[in-house]
Structures are given as C-alpha cells and as structure tokens.
Amino acid sequence: MKKQKFRYVPRQRIPTPYVPIRLFNKNSLVQNVALVDTGSSTNVLPYKLGIDLGFTWDDSKATIPLSGNVSSLAIPVSMITIIGMLDPVELVFAWAGNDIPPLILGQIDFFTEFHVCFFQDQGYFEITAK
C-alpha cells in the first residue's frame, strides 16, 4: 500500500486539505490542486478544467444534479488521476456546468479508492491507496 502525507494549506486562516493533482484525458493534461472534501457526495470538476481537458459540453448529457455551493447540472466524466506522488487511478467526476472553484474530491469515488486520515492538530493529513 502506497501512502503520502500532505500539509494543510491555510485558506482565510483556516487549515484546509488541498492536494496537488494531475488529470489526464486522451492527450490533455491539467495540473491543479483539489479540495479533499468529506462532505461532498461526489468528485466535482469545474467547467473550465473540463474544457482544458478536451471534454465537450452537451446539455442533453447533463444528468447529475449538484447542490450546495455548486448548484448546477453536471455531466459524468472519467479520467486518469494522480494525487501527489501516488499511483494513477481512474476516477469519475461530475463535470459542473459552471466554473465553481475548487476542484473537489468527494465520497464518490475518491473516498472509495483511497483511505484518508486527518491529523489537523498536527498539521497534516495522509492518503493511502487501497
């Protein structure tokens, strides 16, 4: 089992679990950071990142209703994802119809593929591949 520790990133003075991420779709690569969000039911890909990855928006394929801060329809997309220095894994994202920040890693299917332990009092969290 491969694992990696990540430091919390201060956002508005609040320690926040962000990770470096690389997303691959066909011949496209996007490097970004993603919020590890235990409260999100799904992984969410912002609209602009989907365009940068070569996806084509089609209203008729937007079948996933997103709520909360995202609040839009989304298209399911799948791609190879690398979190930090961990091994590549294929993850499914809800590609949002608006450009919500940030890129979100949620229960489906980030937490299905990885174990995550938070040690906020020590300033880090750890992700282990299953």
Secondary structure, DSSP 8 states (H G I E B T S, - for coil): --EEEEE-EEETTEEE-EEEEEEEETTEEEEEEEEE-TT-SB-EE-HHHHHHTT----GGG--EE--TTT-SEEEEEEEEEEETTS--EEEEEEEESS--SSEEE-TBTHHHHEEEEEEGGGTEEEEEE-
